[in-house]
Amino acid sequence: MNRLGARIVSGTFWSAVETWGRQLALFLIFVVLAQYLGPEALGLAALAAVAPTILCVPVIQGFPDALVQRTTVEREHFESVFWLLVSIGLVLSASIYAAAPLVADFFDEPALEELVRWTSLIVVIQAIASVPMAILKRDLGFRMLAIRTLTGTSLSGAIGVGMAIAGMGVWSLIGMQLAKVSSEAFILLVFSRWRPRLRFSIAHVRELSGFAVPMIVQSLWTYINEELPKIFLGAFIGPYAVGIYAFARRLHDLMVQGLLTPLTNVALPAISRIQEQPEKVNQFFDTGIRLTGLVAFPAFAGFAAIAPDAVPLVFGPQWASAVIPVQMLMILALVRTVDSLCGVTLLALGYSKLILMLNITYTVLALIALPIGASISLEATLAAQILCNLILVPIFLWLAQRRANLDVFTPLAFLPRLAVAAGVLYLA
């Protein structure tokens, strides 16, 4: 095995340690918090995080990914991007803080005003950590990233659980979010060997912008699409429905990230190194799809099958109404098995505009379907979300094959058999 291959294997291992360790810790924390918090509190926290989640995109996506993707970089690239992102982060955090009353008025929830003001800090904190994280990813230094993530998750979880036990309600979730991003940023800055100098070069920023700007736009669009169900549920039904959705989505994300993220984390830097060798790119993609399918299909189908008993037993009877949403989102998780690795591969190959085009198409569909669903029920909203994704998946795959010459359909040929086996598992 050559040096790059060994680093990819090591990176995949530590990425798995980071992802699985984080997901296990988050699951245990979530189980405890669910005993003390109800759907209303979770819904308010989810609504308070909508703006920071979306506006974090310009500081965590785009330019950091360009630093990873670019074949050769200079120190001035890192320094220029660092100061650019910190400046953007300060402006965005201040904007969210100022807009907090408007957010509270839009959802008709006065409590949101103070919650949003505190969550606004997340953006600038993330901006500070973005370049050190990109440097580690570029060097496939996933061991340090694993240490950072596991430490930050454990510390913030302890803070959140302690606040929940003390009866602080929704503030325990806000405190946990702030503690997580702050501790992770602190660890990166303290233990990273890189230190930014007071230097900024617009020329170096411009060199990265060709990849970064389309990436920011398409990532921003992706995050907006992810948050649309919360926005419409909050506007049409209220925090309780948002809380149920956020609960189901949290379980969906825990499983998707635990099963798929170890590979997709490594895919961007790994494929970026071999992007001039199409046969190796297709080999990586083929192996990745087969591995994730073999693991994910039975896991998602099995969890959907046991959800009616597992959800009330593990998280408490107050979450029984989340069973059907959890089961429905497992269908969406099966879609992610196919499109997540495909999307990362296209980004590594420089086809961010293709993904942006599909994201815009999804938004058009979602703006039609989601309000109709939200005016009926939470379940109807989820059905609309799943339908929009299912419509676009075959189009996405066909375009990936045609535009990027990515051999998409060869590894997907065995998925129908996996789907049948997963269906049998569910029925059994």
WODA-V360859 format. One record per residue. RES is the residue in one letter. SS is DSSP state (a for helix, b for strand, c for the rest). Layout:
# WODA-V360859
res=RES ss=SS
res=RES ss=SS
This chain:
# WODA-V360859
res=M ss=c
res=N ss=c
res=R ss=a
res=L ss=a
res=G ss=a
res=A ss=a
res=R ss=a
res=I ss=a
res=V ss=a
res=S ss=a
res=G ss=a
res=T ss=a
res=F ss=a
res=W ss=a
res=S ss=a
res=A ss=a
res=V ss=a
res=E ss=a
res=T ss=a
res=W ss=a
res=G ss=a
res=R ss=a
res=Q ss=a
res=L ss=a
res=A ss=a
res=L ss=a
res=F ss=a
res=L ss=a
res=I ss=a
res=F ss=a
res=V ss=a
res=V ss=a
res=L ss=a
res=A ss=a
res=Q ss=a
res=Y ss=a
res=L ss=c
res=G ss=c
res=P ss=a
res=E ss=a
res=A ss=a
res=L ss=a
res=G ss=a
res=L ss=a
res=A ss=a
res=A ss=a
res=L ss=a
res=A ss=a
res=A ss=c
res=V ss=a
res=A ss=a
res=P ss=a
res=T ss=a
res=I ss=a
res=L ss=a
res=C ss=c
res=V ss=a
res=P ss=a
res=V ss=a
res=I ss=a
res=Q ss=c
res=G ss=c
res=F ss=a
res=P ss=a
res=D ss=a
res=A ss=a
res=L ss=a
res=V ss=a
res=Q ss=a
res=R ss=c
res=T ss=c
res=T ss=c
res=V ss=c
res=E ss=c
res=R ss=a
res=E ss=a
res=H ss=a
res=F ss=a
res=E ss=a
res=S ss=a
res=V ss=a
res=F ss=a
res=W ss=a
res=L ss=a
res=L ss=a
res=V ss=a
res=S ss=a
res=I ss=a
res=G ss=a
res=L ss=a
res=V ss=a
res=L ss=a
res=S ss=a
res=A ss=a
res=S ss=a
res=I ss=a
res=Y ss=a
res=A ss=a
res=A ss=a
res=A ss=a
res=P ss=a
res=L ss=a
res=V ss=a
res=A ss=a
res=D ss=a
res=F ss=a
res=F ss=a
res=D ss=c
res=E ss=c
res=P ss=c
res=A ss=c
res=L ss=a
res=E ss=a
res=E ss=a
res=L ss=a
res=V ss=a
res=R ss=a
res=W ss=a
res=T ss=a
res=S ss=c
res=L ss=a
res=I ss=a
res=V ss=a
res=V ss=a
res=I ss=a
res=Q ss=a
res=A ss=a
res=I ss=a
res=A ss=a
res=S ss=a
res=V ss=a
res=P ss=a
res=M ss=a
res=A ss=a
res=I ss=a
res=L ss=a
res=K ss=a
res=R ss=a
res=D ss=c
res=L ss=c
res=G ss=c
res=F ss=a
res=R ss=a
res=M ss=a
res=L ss=a
res=A ss=a
res=I ss=a
res=R ss=a
res=T ss=a
res=L ss=a
res=T ss=a
res=G ss=a
res=T ss=a
res=S ss=a
res=L ss=a
res=S ss=a
res=G ss=a
res=A ss=a
res=I ss=a
res=G ss=a
res=V ss=a
res=G ss=a
res=M ss=a
res=A ss=a
res=I ss=a
res=A ss=c
res=G ss=c
res=M ss=c
res=G ss=c
res=V ss=a
res=W ss=a
res=S ss=a
res=L ss=a
res=I ss=a
res=G ss=a
res=M ss=a
res=Q ss=a
res=L ss=a
res=A ss=a
res=K ss=a
res=V ss=a
res=S ss=a
res=S ss=a
res=E ss=a
res=A ss=a
res=F ss=a
res=I ss=a
res=L ss=a
res=L ss=a
res=V ss=a
res=F ss=a
res=S ss=c
res=R ss=c
res=W ss=c
res=R ss=c
res=P ss=c
res=R ss=c
res=L ss=c
res=R ss=c
res=F ss=c
res=S ss=c
res=I ss=a
res=A ss=a
res=H ss=a
res=V ss=a
res=R ss=a
res=E ss=a
res=L ss=a
res=S ss=a
res=G ss=a
res=F ss=a
res=A ss=a
res=V ss=a
res=P ss=a
res=M ss=a
res=I ss=a
res=V ss=a
res=Q ss=a
res=S ss=a
res=L ss=a
res=W ss=a
res=T ss=a
res=Y ss=a
res=I ss=a
res=N ss=a
res=E ss=a
res=E ss=a
res=L ss=a
res=P ss=a
res=K ss=a
res=I ss=a
res=F ss=a
res=L ss=a
res=G ss=a
res=A ss=a
res=F ss=a
res=I ss=c
res=G ss=c
res=P ss=a
res=Y ss=a
res=A ss=a
res=V ss=a
res=G ss=a
res=I ss=a
res=Y ss=a
res=A ss=a
res=F ss=a
res=A ss=a
res=R ss=a
res=R ss=a
res=L ss=a
res=H ss=a
res=D ss=a
res=L ss=a
res=M ss=a
res=V ss=a
res=Q ss=a
res=G ss=a
res=L ss=a
res=L ss=a
res=T ss=a
res=P ss=a
res=L ss=a
res=T ss=a
res=N ss=a
res=V ss=a
res=A ss=a
res=L ss=a
res=P ss=a
res=A ss=a
res=I ss=a
res=S ss=a
res=R ss=a
res=I ss=c
res=Q ss=c
res=E ss=c
res=Q ss=c
res=P ss=a
res=E ss=a
res=K ss=a
res=V ss=a
res=N ss=a
res=Q ss=a
res=F ss=a
res=F ss=a
res=D ss=a
res=T ss=a
res=G ss=a
res=I ss=a
res=R ss=a
res=L ss=a
res=T ss=a
res=G ss=a
res=L ss=a
res=V ss=a
res=A ss=a
res=F ss=a
res=P ss=a
res=A ss=a
res=F ss=a
res=A ss=a
res=G ss=a
res=F ss=a
res=A ss=a
res=A ss=a
res=I ss=a
res=A ss=a
res=P ss=a
res=D ss=a
res=A ss=a
res=V ss=a
res=P ss=a
res=L ss=a
res=V ss=a
res=F ss=a
res=G ss=c
res=P ss=a
res=Q ss=a
res=W ss=a
res=A ss=a
res=S ss=a
res=A ss=a
res=V ss=a
res=I ss=a
res=P ss=a
res=V ss=a
res=Q ss=a
res=M ss=a
res=L ss=a
res=M ss=a
res=I ss=a
res=L ss=a
res=A ss=a
res=L ss=a
res=V ss=a
res=R ss=a
res=T ss=a
res=V ss=a
res=D ss=a
res=S ss=a
res=L ss=a
res=C ss=a
res=G ss=a
res=V ss=a
res=T ss=a
res=L ss=a
res=L ss=a
res=A ss=a
res=L ss=c
res=G ss=c
res=Y ss=c
res=S ss=a
res=K ss=a
res=L ss=a
res=I ss=a
res=L ss=a
res=M ss=a
res=L ss=a
res=N ss=a
res=I ss=a
res=T ss=a
res=Y ss=a
res=T ss=a
res=V ss=a
res=L ss=a
res=A ss=a
res=L ss=a
res=I ss=a
res=A ss=a
res=L ss=a
res=P ss=a
res=I ss=a
res=G ss=a
res=A ss=a
res=S ss=c
res=I ss=c
res=S ss=c
res=L ss=a
res=E ss=a
res=A ss=a
res=T ss=a
res=L ss=a
res=A ss=a
res=A ss=a
res=Q ss=a
res=I ss=a
res=L ss=a
res=C ss=a
res=N ss=a
res=L ss=a
res=I ss=a
res=L ss=a
res=V ss=a
res=P ss=a
res=I ss=a
res=F ss=a
res=L ss=a
res=W ss=a
res=L ss=a
res=A ss=a
res=Q ss=a
res=R ss=a
res=R ss=a
res=A ss=a
res=N ss=c
res=L ss=c
res=D ss=c
res=V ss=a
res=F ss=a
res=T ss=a
res=P ss=a
res=L ss=a
res=A ss=c
res=F ss=c
res=L ss=a
res=P ss=a
res=R ss=a
res=L ss=a
res=A ss=a
res=V ss=a
res=A ss=a
res=A ss=a
res=G ss=a
res=V ss=a
res=L ss=a
res=Y ss=a
res=L ss=a
res=A ss=c
